[in-house]
Amino acid sequence: MSFGDQDGSAFFGFADPDANSWAVQELKVRGEKPLIPVGPRFGA
């Protein structure tokens, strides 16, 4: 479902086998600037 052309306006939802409902929002900016940096991690 899309609510506009701006980033963050596209969503999809689903329910898991435990009957929890989830909504997922698309943020294209995270493709360029992820919340968790890509690369080696400590303890890995």
Secondary structure, 3 states (H helix, E strand, C coil): CECCCCCCCEEEEEECCCCCEEEEEECCHHHHCCCCCCCCCCCC
